[in-house]
Amino acid sequence: MFTTGFTLAVTFAIILIAMFLLWILSVVRHNAAIVDPFWGAGFALVAWAAFLMHWPSAPRTTLLCVLTTVWGLRLSLFLLWRNWGTTEDRRYAAMRSHHGANFWWISLFTVFLLQAFLLWFISLPVQIAICSNRASPLGVLDALGLCFWIVGMFFETTADWQLARFKRDPQNASKVLDRGVWRYSRHPNYFGDFCVWWGIYLIAAAGGAWSTLLSPLVMSILLMKVSGVPLLESTVVDRRPEYADYQSRTNAFFPGPPK
């Protein structure tokens, strides 16, 4: 049986190598946005690498791997479908414009390796629980975590589907989606991510990974304060004038009745 430290070192190496190869592809294709579809799949890659190093596994660790994989592959496949055949996302295009000819190597650190570390760190609850491999029966905390995960998957999947359908109509080019789950939160997909990872943390904590509390906290901060809500809303009013009114009557993150 491998030690926890060795397992974490191997998973970190795997995700670094994967991101490095993806960076090379991004340089060749002149498109850093290819990192986005890998984000969810990367979590599944890390989870199963740790899982295979600690086989045979307890039911809880199998559950954690399955939940992480379902969430990760759904997200990756959705982003791959959404971005297929499109130009580079405006976030990366703006970075490319800012750094100019140096972006090809700067992106290795500011985009790919940074995301590699965040992915590995956020997935620590799953990894530590797998390393602990406790065979204790599933209990109340596991059930609570599963409920959080189900709620999160509902919000995230529904929000992505409703927004994709909305954007398919050319008449909605400058309009704001304020129906369905978007009526109750301006970012229901991010709220879904939030619930999923707190749910996974609760299940992992039941398996001995209490010490990894910082991982879901970092994910929450990223979603609410850094790369999620603030980044998306920094330019959306310029592109969609109706968004200011939508902001005034709709919760930013946690769903609630419109004001």
VENNORKA-V252093 format. One record per helix or strand of 3 or more residues. SS is the DSSP state (H for helix, E for strand). FROM is the first residue (numbers start at 0). LEN is the number of residues. If there is no record, write none. Layout:
BEGIN
SS | FROM | LEN
SS | FROM | LEN
END
This chain:
BEGIN
H | 3 | 26
H | 33 | 20
H | 58 | 25
H | 89 | 33
H | 123 | 9
H | 139 | 29
H | 169 | 3
H | 179 | 4
H | 187 | 19
H | 209 | 16
H | 228 | 11
H | 242 | 7
END
